[in-house]
Amino acid sequence: MTVRVLAPEVANRIAAGEVVERPASVVKELVENALDAGARRILVESEEGGLKLIRITDDGAGMGPDDLARSVLPHATSKILDVDDLFSVATYGFRGEALPSIASVSRMEITTRAAGAALGSRLLVEGGAATGPIDAGAPFGTTVEVRNLFFNVPARRKFMKSERAEQAAIVELLTRMALSETGFALEYRTESRKVLDIPSTTSRRARIAAVIGASEADRLLEAEGARGSARLHALHSPVDLVAATKARQHLFVNGRWIRDRKLSVAIAEAYRGLIMPKDNPIAYLWLSVDPAEVDVNVHPTKTEVRFRDPDALFSLIVRTLRDRLASVGGAHRLSVGGVPWATLRPQESSEVPSAPGRPVEVREGYDPGPMPWDPPGASVRPVETGVPPSDGVLFASEAPTPRFLQMHRSYVVVEGAEGIRILDQHALHERKLFDELMERIDAREARDQLLLVPEVHEAPPSDIALLLDHAEALKDVGLAIEPFGHTAVALRSVPLPLRRMPPTDVVKAVLGVLREGGRAPTRAALVADVVATLACKAAVKFGDRLPEPEVEALVRHEHAHPEARNCPHGRNTAVEISLRDLEVRFQRKK
């Protein structure tokens, strides 16, 4: 076998395979170069999805003829000088691969003029072979034209998608880049049609409004946090504004849009228990990190990075977002040992505040008595009078239990002075069980139901190992699990609130949580996951009728905990209909 050194044109085409995946990749590299050059206005033009033409015009610093000639040479860059600079990269580009890679698979023309220069310069490159530079008239800044992309790599060209799909990829890319910074204007035209026209702005909220729309931008919550040298600025959605996918979550590190699975999970953790698992919050996060704490030299596309302390950034995101949600009443108490469930990470300790209970405003002497539509034996309770007036809140902890009626074996309708409240029986029961279990854990109360005969559960060795590995953590929940031979475990106690749940179902539910793996990095978070799952499994099922005393207990729990708006998995426990809404529907008022 003979070892050979590849010719430069072959090496450049290989590099182009990583750097230039599609027309959007070309746009990304060239716009980043423009931003590194200090451009404040950038015009992007394309034809046929970028395969026929990509033109980037900027008003940046420009280049002289010598720099222009060197710019298309492999590994030529103005961003770094030595190895040490790789540990403090503060620019978008630095590898010196983009221009030579693009030039090797296209017909490229670069026209540039540096500030203060009398003339500009033009360089032509076809398939990696350069001609020039020559003198040329040009405005200050740089224009790069890339024509016939992949003309000499027909196999790659065949893998391109439709013109519409390639154009959509360019739009998505430019949208992300526009959100990364605020101080430049960006315009995108295709076939002489203006697709994007984003002005320079002075705030990130205004930038989102210009890119996405003011209606969404105005609703976003703003939050700031810090941990060590890291700083976070976030604009994120309240709990009632969600999306079907994660496409509207954007993460920027030192101005660079990145993908990072761990930090993406941090966003979900901040909303955990507040929205449904299938829903996704909207979030725009800008992280400022010491360049020495992040390695951006991971992949040629520079969308993947490595952090020296990713756990600290994870905690920063979760705590900052969760605290902001709590400040507007969007985060209720889901905690273990006083630590919010969604912020259970090492070195975390403070608790998310709960919304205080408030009295109900009741009209003096109001006592409706039995209603004509009440069926015989219906569960009703009178509304007490004489409660001090307040700001019209329908239900709160200080007021006695209001009248209620179970309907369709699934819902409970509760009467208030200013309207009605419809409770989801399962979701509320699940939340009640969760709260009781958490209170037991917080108080370290030994209110366990000892089994007269231990429940022996047989399982594969991997499941047995999982249960025994987490036996100490499960004791916090009230589950006493011991080995029973090589293929089974013995369950000796269950938490008192779950005394009606078959013990074998308890073990199966716990195993389901443990098998998921990776979701609960701490013992406290594991406990919370187990409690949430057990509460869901043990709660009354949809369509099951509860005895009247248990319905009343649910109503009392909801009445005493106005902050408990959701079950542990995010489903609403109740909806409200005010008297005003009813009067409008019945056309009594407009």
DODRENMI-899993 format. One record per residue: residue in one letter; x negated, y negated, z negated of N, C-alpha, C in turn. Coordinates in steps of 0.2 Angstrom, whole numbers, plus 5000, padded with zeros to 4 digits. Example, Ala and Ser with C-alpha at 12.3 -4.5 7.8 and 13.67 -1.06 7.14 Angstrom:
2
A493450284961493850224961493450164961;S493650114965493250054964493650004961;
//
This chain:
590
M499650065000500050005000499649945000;T499749895005499349835005499749775002;V499449744998499749684995499549624999;R500049585000499949525005500249465001;V499949405003500249345000500749315005;L501349305003501849285008501749215011;A501949205017501849145020502349095017;P502149025017502548975014503248975016;E503348985023504048985025504449045022;V504149095021504549155019504649145011;A504149125008504249105000504749054999;N504849005004505348955003506048985004;R506049025009506749055010506949105004;I506449135001506649174996506949134990;A506549074989506749024983507448994985;A507548984991508148954993508749004992;G508649064992509149114990509449104983;E509049074978509249064972509448994971;V509148944974509348874973509948854977;V509948884983510448854988510948914989;E511448924985511948974986512448964991;R512648894991513148874996513148794996;P513548765001513448695001513548654995;A513948674990513948644984513348644980;S512948694981512248694978511848634980;V511848624987511448574990511648504987;V512348494987512648434984512348424977;K512348474973512148474966511448444965;E510948474969510248464969510148384971;L510448364976510348304979510648244975;V511248254972511548204967511148204961;E510848254958510448254953509848214954;N509548224960508948184962509148114962;A509748094964509948024965509947994958;L510248034953510348014946509648004943;D509248054944508548044941508147984944;A508347964950508047904953508447834951;G508947844946509247784943509747754947;A510047794952510647774956511247754952;R511547694954512147674951512747684956;R512647694962513147714967512947764971;I513347814972513147874976513747894980;L513647904987514147924992513947994994;V514448034994514348104996514848115002;E514548135008514948155014514848225016;S515348255019515248325022515748335028;E515548385032515948405037515948485037;E516448505039516548585039516348615033;G516548585027516448615021515748605019;G515348565022514648555021514148595025;L514448645029513948685033513748645039;K514148605042513948565047513548505045;L513748475040513348415037513548395030;I512948385027513048355020512548285020;R512848235018512448175018512548145011;I512048125007512048095001511648025001;T512047975000511747905000511747874993;D511147854991511147824984510747754984;D510847714979510447654978509947654973;G509647714972509147724967508447694969;A507947714966507247684966506947694973;G507147744977506847754983506147784983;M505847794989505147824989504747784994;G504047784993503547764998503447825003;P503047805008502947865013502547915010;D502047905006501647965003502048004999;D502447974995502948014990503448054995;L503648025000504148055004503848115007;A503248115010502948175013502848225008;R502648215001502548264996503148294994;S503748254994504348274991504648344994;V504448365000504648425003504148485002;L503648474999503148524998503348564992;P503248634992503448674986503148654980;H503548644975503348634968503048564967;A503348514971503148444971503648414967;T503448374961503948344957503648284954;S504148234952503848174949504148174941;K504448234940504748234933504248264927;I503848304929503348334924502648334927;L502148334922501448334924501148394922;D501248424916500948484913501448534910;V501148584907501548634904501948604898;D501648564894501948534888502548504890;D502648474896503248434898503848474898;L503748544899504348584900504648594893;F504348574888504748574881505048514879;S505048464884505348394883505648374889;V506048414893506348394899506948344898;A506948284900507448244899507748224906;T507648254911507948234918508348294920;Y508748284926509148344929508648384932;G508248364937507748404940507048404937;F506648454939505948454936505548514940;R505948564943505548624945505248614952;G505348564956505048544962505248604967;E505848634967506048684972506648664976;A507048614974507648594978507548574985;L507148524986507048494993506748544997;P506148574996505848625000506348685002;S506748704997507148764998507748745002;I508048685002508548665006508248655013;A507648615014507348605020507248665024;S507048725020506848785024507448825027;V508148805025508648835028509148785031;S508848725034509348675037508848635041;R509248585044508848535048509048465043;M508448445040508548395035508248325038;E508548275036508248205038508348165031;I507748135029507748095023507448025025;T507947975024507747905025507747865018;T507247835017507147805010506747735010;R506947695006506547635005506447614998;A505847604995505747584988505947514987;A506047494981506247434979505647384981;G505747334984505147284986504847304992;A504947354995504547375001504847345007;A504447325012504747285018505047335023;L504847395023505147445028505247505024;G505747545027505847615024505447665028;S505547725026505247785029505747835031;R505547875036506047935038505647995039;L505848055037505548115037506048165040;L505848205045506248255048505948325046;V506348375044506148445042506648485045;E506348535049506848585052506548655050;G506948695047506748765045506148765041;G505948705037505348705033504748665036;A504848655043504248615047504448545047;A503948505044504048435043503748395049;T504148335051503848295056503948225053;G503348185052503348115049502948115043;P503048065039503548015040503447955045;I503947925047503847865051504147805048;D503947745050504347685048505047685051;A505447655046506147655048506547595044;G507047565048507447515044507947555040;A507947525033508447565029508547515023;P509147525020509247485014508847515008;F508847485002508547514996508847574994;G508547624992508847684990508647744995;T509047794995508847854999509447885002;T509447905008509947945011509648015014;V509948065012509748135014510348165018;E510148185024510648225028510348295029;V510848335028510748405028511248435033;R510948455039511348485045511248555046;N511848585048511748655050511448705045;L511748695039511548735033511548815035;F510948845034510848915035510848935042;F510648885047510648905054510148955055;N509648965051509149015053509149075048;V509749075044509849135040510649155041;P510749185047511449195048511749245044;A511349295040511649335036511949305030;R511649245027511849205022512549165024;R512449145030513049105033513749145033;K513649205034514249255035514549265028;F514149245023514449255016514849195014;M514849145017515149085015515949085016;K516249055012517049065012517249015017;S517949005017518248955021518048885020;E518148845025517948775025518348745019;R518948755018519348735012519048755005;A518848815005518548844999517948804997;E517448795002516848765001516948694999;Q517448665002517548595000517848584993;A518248634991518448634984517948644979;A517448684981516848694977516448634976;I516348594981516048524981516448484976;V517048474977517448434973517448454966;E517448514964517348534957516748524954;L516148524958515548514956515448434955;L515748394959515648324958516048294952;T516648334951517048314945516648324939;R516248384938515848394933515348344932;M515048324937514448284937514648214935;A515248194938515548124936515748124928;L515948184925516048184918515448184914;S514848194917514248204913514048134911;E514148084915513848014913514447964915;T514347904913514847854914514647794918;G513947784919513747724922513547724929;F513847764933513747764940514447774944;A514547754950515147764954514947814959;L515447854960515447914964515947914969;E515847924976516347934981516147994985;Y516648024987516648084991517048084997;R516748085003517148085009517048145013;T517548175017517448235021517948215027;E517548225033517948205039518248135039;S517848095036518048025036518648015031;R518848065027519448055023519148055016;K519348005012519147995005519448045000;V519048084997519348134993519248114985;L518648084984518548054977518347984977;D518547944973518247874972518247864965;I517747874961517747864954517247804952;P517547754949517147694948516747704942;S516247664941515847664935516247644929;T516147674923516547654917516147644911;T516347614906515947604900516147654894;S516647694895516747744890516947814893;R516847864889516947934892517747944892;R518147914888518847924889519047894896;A518847834897518947794903518747844909;R518147874908517947914914518347974915;I518648004910519148064910519748034914;A519947974912520547954915520447934922;A519847914924519747904931519647974935;V519448024932519348084936519948134935;I520248134929520748184928521448154928;G521448094925522148054925522248024918;A522547974918522647934911523147974907;S523648004909524148034905523748084900;E523348124903522948174899522448144894;A522048094897521548064894521748024887;D522347994888522647954882522848004876;R522948064878523248114873522648144869;L522048144872521448184869521248144862;L521048194857520748164851520048154852;E519748104849519048094849518748114842;A518148144843517848164837517048164838;E516748144832516048144832515748184826;G515148214827514848254822514148264823;A513748284818513048284818512848344813;R512348374815512048424811511248434813;G510848414808510148404810510048354815;S509648364820509548314825510048314831;A510548364830511048374836511648324834;R511848294839512448254839512948274844;L513648274842514148294846514648234847;H514848224853515448174854515948224858;A516548224856517048264859517748224860;L518048244866518748224867519048294868;H519548304864519848374865520648364863;S520948414865521748414865522048424858;P522548394857522948414851523248484852;V523548514847523748584847524348594852;D524648544853525248554858525048534865;L524448534867524148524874523648574875;V523948624879523448684881523448694888;A523048734890522948754897522948834898;A523148854904523148924905522448954905;T521948924907521248944908520748904904;K520148924905519648884902519348834907;A519648824912519348784918519348704915;R519748684910519748614908519348614902;Q518848654901518348644895517648634898;H517348574897516748554899516248544894;L515648574895515148564890514548534893;F514248484890513648444893513148444887;V512548464889511948454884511448404887;N511348354884510848304886511048284893;G511748274894511948254901512048304906;R511848364905511848414910512448464908;W512848474914513448524913513148594913;I513348634908513048704907513648754905;R513448814906513848864904513548904898;D513948914893513648944887514148984883;R514149044884514749084881514849074873;K514249074870514349064862514648994861;L514448944864514748874863515448874865;S515648914871516348914873516748954868;V516449004864516849034859516948994853;A516448944852516548894847517148854848;I517348834854517948794855518548834853;A518548894855519148944854519248954846;E518648954843518648964835518948904832;A518848844834519048784831519848784831;Y520148814837520848814837521148884835;R520748924832521048994831521548984825;G522149014826522649014822523148954823;L522948904827523348844828523748854835;I523448894840523748904846523748974848;M524148994852524249064854523549084857;P523349154856522749174859522749174867;K523249174870523249164877523149094880;D523249044876523148974877522448954876;N522248904880521648874880521648804878;P521248774874521248704873520848664878;I521048604879520648564884520148524880;A519448524882518948504878518348474883;Y518148414881517548384884517048374879;L516448404879516048404873515348384876;W515048324873514448304875513948314869;L513448354870512948374865512348334866;S512048304861511348274862510948314857;V510448344860509948394857509248374858;D508848374853508148364854507848404860;P507648384865507348424871506948474869;A506548474863506148524861506548584858;E507148574857507648624854508048664859;V507948644865508248674871507848694876;D507848754879507448774885507948774891;V507848724896508248714902507848754908;N507348784906506948814912507148894912;V507748904912508048974912508149004919;H508548964923508748984929508648924934;P508548944941508448884945509048834946;T509648864945510248814945510248774939;K509948784934509948744928510548744924;T511048784925511748784922511648824916;E511148864915511048904909510448884905;V510548874898510048854894509948894888;R509448894884509348934878509248884872;F509548894867509448844861509048884856;R508648844852508248874847508648894841;D509248854840509648874834510348864837;P510648914840511348914843511848914838;D511648954832512148954827512348884824;A511848844823511948774821512448734825;L512348744832512748704837513448734836;F513548804836514148834835514548804829;S514248804824514548774818514748704818;L514248664822514448594823515048584827;I515148624832515748614836516348634833;V516348694829516948714826517148664821;R516648644816516848604811517048534813;T516748504818516948434821517648444824;L517848484828518448494831518948514826;R518848554821519348574816519548524812;D519048484810519148424805519548374808;R519448364815519848314818520548334819;L520648404820521348424821521748424814;A521348434809521648424802521848354801;S521448304803521548234801522248214805;V522448244810523148234813523648284811;G523548324806524048374804524048434809;G523548444813523548494817523248564815;A522948564809522548624807522848634800;H523148694799523448704792522948754788;R523048774782522548804778522648884780;L522048904783521948974784521248984782;S521149004775520449004772520349074768;V519749084767519449134763519049104758;G519149104751518749074746518649004747;G519148974749519148894750518848874757;V518648924761518348904767518748914773;P518948864777519348874783519148934787;W519748974789519549034793519249014799;A519448964803519048954809518448924809;T518148904803517548874802517048924797;L517248984797516849034793516149044796;R515649014794514949024797514449014791;P513849034792513449024787513348954785;Q513248934778513148874775513748824776;E514348854778514948814778515348814771;S515648764769515948764762516548724761;S516648664765517148624763517848654767;E518348634764519048664766519448604770;V519748634775520148584779520748564774;P520848494774521448474770522148494773;S522548504768523248524770523748464770;A524248464774524648404774525048414768;P525148354764525548354758526248364759;G526648404755527348404755527648334753;R528248324757528648264755529348274754;P529648234750530348254749530848244755;V531448274754531948264759532348204758;E532548174763533048114762533748144763;V534148144757534848174757535348124756;R535848114760536348064758536748084752;E536848034748537148034741537848074742;G537948124738538548154737538648204743;Y538148214747538248264753538348334751;D538848364752538948434751539448464756;P539248494761539648514767540148574765;G539848614760540248674758540248724763;P540648774763540648834768540848804775;M540548824780540748804787541248854790;P541648834794542148874797541848934801;W541248924804540948984808540549034804;D540549014797540149064793540449134792;P540149184794540449254794540449274786;P540949314785541049344778540349364775;G540149344770539549374767538949344770;A538949284774538349254776537949224771;S537249224772536849204767536849124768;V537149094763537149014763536948994756;R536648934756536448904750536648834750;P536848794745537048724745536448684745;V536548624748536048574748536148534742;E535648524738535648484732535648414734;T535948374730535948294731535548264725;G535448204726535048164722534348164723;V534048194728533348194729533148124732;P532648094729532448024731532348024739;P532547974742532447964749531747954751;S531547974757530847964760530947944767;D530447964771530447944778530847984783;G531248024780531748064785531448134787;V530948154783530648224785531248274783;L531348324787531848374787531748414781;F531248444780531148494775530448484771;A530448494765529748484761529748524755;S529248524751529148574746529548554739;E529648484738529948464732530748484732;A531048484738531748494738531948564737;P532548584734532748644733532848684739;T532948754739533148794745533748764748;P533748744755534348724758534748784760;R535348764763535748824766535448854772;F535548924772535248954778535749014780;L535549034786536049084789535549124794;Q535549194793535149234797535549254803;M535249254809535649264815535249304820;H535649354823535349394828534749444825;R534749444819534249484816533549464817;S533449404819532849384822532649314820;Y533149274819533049194817533449184811;V533249124808533549104802533649024803;V534349004803534448934804534548904797;V534148854796534148814790534448744790;E534848724786535148664786534748604782;G534648554785534348494782534748434782;A534548384778534948324778534948284785;E534448294789534348254795534348304801;G534548364800534548404806534548484804;I534348524809534248594807533548624809;R533448674806532748704808532848774809;I532548804815532648874817532048904815;L532048954811531448994809531349054813;D530749074815530649134818530449184812;Q530949234811530849274806530249314805;H529949344811529349384811528749334810;A528749284813528149234813528049214806;L528649194803528649164796528449214791;H528749274792528549334787527849344788;E527549344794526849364795526449304791;R526649244792526249194788526349194781;K526949214778526949224771526549274768;L526549334772526049384770525349364770;F525149334775524449304776524249264770;D524749214769524549164763524549204756;E524949254755524949294749524249334748;L524049364754523449394753522849354752;M522849294756522349244755522249214748;E522849204745522849174738522649234733;R522749294735522549344731521749354731;I521449344737520749344738520449284735;D520749224736520449164733520449164725;A520949194722521049194715520649254712;R520449304716520049364714520549404710;E521149404711521649444707521649514709;A521649564705521649634706522349654706;R522749624711523449654712523549704718;D523249754717523249814722523749864720;Q523949894725524449954724523950014724;L523850044718523450104718523950164721;L523650204725524050264728523950324724;L524550344722524650404718524150464721;V524250474727523850524731523450484736;P522850484736522450444741522650474748;E522650424753522750434760522150454763;V522150514766521550544769521650524777;H521150494779521150474787520550504790;E520750554795520250584799520050534805;A519450534807519250494813518650514816;P518450494822517850504825517250474820;P516650504821516050484816515950404817;S516050384823515950304824516450264820;D517050284820517550254816517450254809;I517250314806517050324799516450284797;A515950274802515450234800515650164800;L516050144804516250074804516650054797;L517050104795517450084789516950084783;L516550134783516050134777515550074777;D515350054783514850004783515249934781;H515849934781516249864779516649884773;A516449934769516949954763516849894758;E516349864757516249814752516649754754;A516649734760517049674763517849694762;L518049754764518749774763518949774756;K518549784751518749774744519049704743;D518749654746519049584745519749584747;V519949624752520649624754521049664750;G520749714746521149754742521249824744;L520749844749520749904752520149944749;A520249994745519750034742519650104747;I519150104751518950154755518350194753;E518450264753517850304751517750354756;P517150384756517050444761517350504758;F517550544763517950604761517750654766;G517150684764516850734769516450694775;H516350734780515950704786516450674791;T517050694791517550674796518150634794;A518150604788518650574785518550524780;V518950484778518950434773519550434769;A519450414762520050414758520250344756;L520850324757521050254756521450264749;R521150234744521450234737521850184735;S521850124738522250064736522350024742;V522949984742523149934747523349874743;P523349814747523549754744524249754742;L524449734736525149734734525649704739;P525549654743526049624748526149674754;L525649724754525749774760525949844757;R526249844751526449904748526949944752;R527349914757527849954761527549974767;M526949954769526649974775526350044775;P526450094779526150164778525350154778;P525050184773524350184772523950204779;T524250254783523850264789523850214794;D524450174794524450114798523950064796;V523850054790523350004787522650024790;V522450084789521850104791521750094799;K522250114803522250104810522150024812;A522549984808522449914810521749884808;V521549914803520849884801520349914806;L520349974808519949994813519949954820;G520549934821520649894827520249834827;V520249804821519849734820519149754821;L518949804817518149824817517949844824;R518349874828518049894834517949834839;E518349784838518249724843517549704843;G517149704837516449694837516249624839;G515849584835515649524838516049464836;R516649474835517149414833517049384826;A516849424822516749404815516049414813;P515649364813514949364812514749364804;T515249344800515149344793515649384789;R515549404783515949444779516649414778;A516649344777517249304776517649304782;A517349294788517749294794518049364795;L517649414794517949484794518549494790;V518549474784519049484779519649444782;A519549384785520149344787520449384793;D520049414798520249444803520749504801;V520449544796520849604794521449574791;V521449524787522049504784522649484789;A522349444794522849424799523149474803;T522749534804523049584808523549624803;L523349634797523749674793524449634791;A524349574791525049534790525449534796;C525149534802525549544808525949614808;K525549664807525749734807526349744802;A526249714796526749734790527349684791;A527349634794527849584795528549624798;V529049594796529749624798529749614806;K529949664809529949664816530549624819;F530449604825530949564829531549604830;G532149584827532749624828532949664822;D532449664817532649694810532949654805;R533549674802533849634798533549634791;L533349584788533149574781533649574776;P533549604770534049594765534049514763;E534649494760534749424759534149394754;P534049434749533449404744532849394748;E532649434753532049424756532049364761;V532649364764532749304769532649234765;E532949234759532949174754532149164752;A531849224751531049214749530749184755;L530849204761530549174767530649094768;V531349084767531549014767531148964762;R531148994756530848964750530048954752;H529749004755529048994756528948944762;E529348944767529248894772529448824769;H529948824765530148754762529548724757;A529248774754528648744749528048734753;H527948754759527348754763527448714769;P527548654770527748624776527148624781;E526548634778525948634782525848704786;A526248754784526248814788526648814794;R526448784799526748774805526748834810;N526148884809526048934813525848994809;C526049054813525749114810525049124811;P524649164808523949174809523649174816;H524149194821523949204828524149144832;G524449094829524549034832525249024834;R525749074834526449064836526749014831;N527148974834527548924829528048964825;T528148944819528548984814529248954814;A529348894817529948854817530048804822;V530648784824530748724828531248684825;E531248624826531748574823532248544828;I532848534826533348494830533648444826;S533548384827533748324823534448314824;L534848284819535548264820535548214826;R535048174827535048134833535048164840;D534648224840534648264846535348294847;L535648314842536348354842536848304845;E536848244842537348194844537248164851;V536648164853536448144860536748204865;R536648264863536848324867537648324867;F537948314862538648314862538948244864;Q538548204867538748134870539048094865;R538848094858539148054853538647984853;K538047994855537647934856537247944862;K536947884865536547884871535847874869;
//
